[in-house]
Amino acid sequence: MNKLKRLRWSNSEVLAYLEHKILNELADEDEIEFYEDCLWSGSINKYTYTYKNLIDEMREYYNNGDDY
């Protein structure tokens, strides 16, 4: 059976995933800085390497059926 692949993520899902990584001490310095920038600016810069990396991680977890 084919499993549906998730292609899009909401901003709140990305931030929740990032918060989870930070609280569990799994985030690197770039991710922490990205999170702080998001909080201060009130928006997410979707063109950064860090954002694209997070989306790739989330897609891998989701598509493999893993729980973060």
Protein Blocks (a to p, Z undefined) as FASTA:
>chain_A
ZZdddfbdcfklmmmmmmmmmmnopacfklmmmmmmmmmnopacfkbfklmmmmmmmmmm
mmnopaZZ
